[in-house]
Amino acid sequence: MEEEHCSRPALIATDVDGTLLRDDELISARTRAAARAVVDGGAQFVLATGRPPRWVRPIVDQLGFAPMAVCANGSVVYNSATDQIVSVRTLSADVLGELAEITTRVIPGAGLAVERVGRSAHDAATPQFVSSPGYEHAWLNPDNTEVSVEDLLSAPAIKLLIRRAGARSADMAAELAKHVGIQGDITYSTNNGLVEIMPLGVSKATGVAEVARPHGIGASEVIAFGDMPNDVPMLGWAGIGVAMGNAHPDAIAAADEVTLTNAEDGVARVLERWWR
């Protein structure tokens, strides 16, 4: 794709882990400069991540500016500049109960957790990451509150996490897909035995569209970056969907093009076509 054939995008939406961040969880100087040039040039720069709002601050600190963030795979739109939750989509307690019953039957021994959200990223009035007893974490530095399964399922949640250590996320998702039906949408952002179920019809694409709409920006004016199955709807929706060189095959198949890896400034190399 040649630069002269493309008008400058009005909105950049980028995944965080495996895309904007290197594997050491840092943003390179080159990628930071490219993001800054996007904002200085008058375009919107949006984070689109599976992370909850409380895990956005380290990214904001590295960028040096506070963008809008689509969090929890589209369930939450978060204004990082004002620390306000703008909108929320949830799984009801009834749906959570149905999903828990299915999971217990289909993936015996799996642990359950839910993400909830308050009015800000660190709303102390709302325990935000709540897990069943003995839940085995898929990441370091867990910040969960262990409760009974009954308590875990007692209130709406922005996503349900299903964890089975030693399993492959792709296998778990395929098995759950045979049973979940209209209760929610299944996705995953890592292949180490963690699957996430979102409210039906919610994805990074719907979240980014919500951010874009007040600015009069349509999908054709958006360029999106991602690397995992939870990025697939966004990569397919955007006018230009860019998969990272390190991306999952499903993300590559959904994208219009493939850039270099997250360790090789893949995001910056694309943005520099328009912003230098």
N, C-alpha and C positions, 0 to 999 in steps of 0.2 A: 504494500500500500504506500503510495507516494503522498507526501505532505500536501502538494498542491491540489490533490484531488479531494481533500477533506476540509470542511469548515471546522473552525475551532470549537471543540465541545463546550457546552455550557455548564456541565456538571461532571465531576470525577467521583466515582464511588469505588472505594477499594476495601477489600478484605484486609485484615490485620495480620494474623498469624500465618506464616508461610507465604505471605504476599508483600505487605508493606514492611514487615519486620524481617530481619535476617534470623537465622536459627538461634542466635544468641540473644534474641528479643530486643535488638537495637535497630534503630533506623539509621541507615548510612547517611553520611553528609551529602552525598549526591542526591539521594532520594528525598531527603529533607529539603534541599534547595529546590528540587523540582516541584514539590508540594507547595512550597512557599511562593514559587513563581505562578502557580495556578491561581492562588488566592490574590496575589498582587495584580494579576491580569484580569481580575473581575469575575472569574468562574467560581462555582461552588465546589468545595472539597468535602466529601462525606465519607466517614468511616462506616463500613458495613460488616459487622462482625457477629460471631456467635457469642462473644463475651457479654456478660451483663454490664450495666452502666458502671458499677463500682470498679471494674477493671479497665476503664477507659482512661483514667487520669494519667497513668504512666505513658500512654501514647501521646496525649495532649502535651505533656511536659517535654517530650522529645521533639514534637513537631514545632513547638514554639507558638502555636495558635490553637484556638479551641473550636473545632468544627462541629457540625451536627453529627450525631452518631446513630446509626440504625443498629440496635443491639439485640442480642438473643435471637439471631437469625430472622429479624423482622418483627418480633413481637413488641419491641419497645423503640420508640423514637425519643432520643435524649439530646437535650441542648447542653453540651459540655461547657459552654461559656457561662451559662447561668445556673448550672447544676439543677436543671429541672427536667422531670419526666414529662414529655409533651403528649405522648399517647401510649396506650397499652392495649394489647390483645391477649386474652387469657383462655386457658383451658378451665372449664368449670369443675367444681368438685365432683359432680356426677360423672363427667367425662373422665376425670382422673381416676375415679373408682373403676370404671369400665376398662381403662387402659391398664391399670394395675392388675386386674383379674386376668386379662389377656396375657400380660407379660409373665405372670406367675405360672401360667399354664404352658406357654410356648417356650420360655427361656427359664427353666427351673434354676433357682439359685442366684438369679440376677438381683442386684441391689437397686433400689429406687431412690431418686432425689428429685426435688423440684426447685426451680428458681421462682422467687416472688420479687416484687418491686414495690417501693413506696413512692414518695413524692420527689425524692432526690436520690442520688447515687448511693448515699450512705444513710438512708433513713433508719435510725436506730429503733423506731417504733415497729418496724417490720423485719423479722428474721428472714433474710433473703435467700440463703441457700440452706435448705432443710433436707436431711437425708434419713433414710431408714437405718436401724442399728446395724453396725458392721459393714456399712457401705465402703467399698474399696475405691479410692480416688484414682482418676486417670491423669491427674496433674499434681505438681508439688504445691506446697503452701495452701492446703485446703482451709476454707473458712466456713465450714458447715456447722449447723446445729443439729445434733442427732435427736430424733423424736420417734415416737411410735408410728407405725404405718398408718394407723387411723388418723393421727394428727397430721401427718404428711399430706394426706388426701383430703383434709377437711376444709381447705380454702383454695380459691382459684390460683393458678400458677401460669407464668409466662412460658414455661416449658417443663416437660418431664424428661429426666435423664435416666437411662437404663444402662447399668454397668455390669459387665461380666468379665472379670479379669481372665486373661488368657484366650479370650474369644476374638474373632475378627468382626469389626463393626459391620462390614459389608454383609457377612453371613447373618448377623443378628437382624439387620434391617430387612434383608430378603425374607427371613422367616416371619418377622412381625408384619410385613406388608401383606401376607396372606390372610391376616386376621383383623387388622386395625380398621380398614374400611373408612367410614366417614367420621371416625372419632378424632382423627388428627392427621397431620402430615409428618412423615418420618424423614429424618436426615442425619448426617453425621459429618464431623469435621476432623476426625482422627480415626485411624483404623485399629485402635488398641482396645476394642471391646467397650466402646461407649456409643450409644445411639440416643438421639434426642427426638422427642415428639413435640411438634408445634401445633398451635391452634390451626384448624383446617383453613387452607387458603392463605396462610401467612408464610412469607419468605422474605429474603433480602430484597427481592424485586419489588414486593408490595411496599416494604418499608422505604426504599429509595424513592419509589414513585410518590409516596406521601410527602417526602421532603421536597421533591422537585415541583410538585403541583402548584404550591403558592407562588412560585417564581415563574410560572408559565413555561416550564421546561418539560418537554416530552421525551420519550424514550430515545428517539433518534438523535437527540442532542447529548446523550449520556455515553461516557466510556466507563466500563466497569472492569475491575481486575479481581481475579480469584484463583484458588488452587484446589478446592475440595468440593465434594458433592453438595454441601450446603450453599455453595456459590452458583450452582448450575442454573437455577431460575433467573438470577440476576444477570449472568453472562448471556443467557438467551434473550432476555428482555431488552438489554441495552443496545443502543445503536451500534456500538463497537464493544464486543465482549472479548477480553484479553485473558487468556490462561497463562499462568506462570510456567516456566520451563520445568519446574518441579511438580507440576500439577497432577492430580488424579486423572486417569483416562476419561472419566465422565465429564470433568471440567474442560478438558481439552476438546472433547467432542462437541460440547455446547458452545465453545468460543468461536469467534471469527478469526482469531489469530493467536499465536503463541509467542510470548516474549522470552527473555532469558530468566534464570531462576531468581528467587528472592535474595540469594547470596551474590548475584551479579547485577544488581540494580535494575532488574527487569521492569519495574514500574517506571522508574526515571527514564529509561531508554525510550519508552513509548511517549511519555509526557513531553520530552524534549523536542519532539516533532513540532509542537506548537508553542511551548514555553521554554525559553532558554535564559 
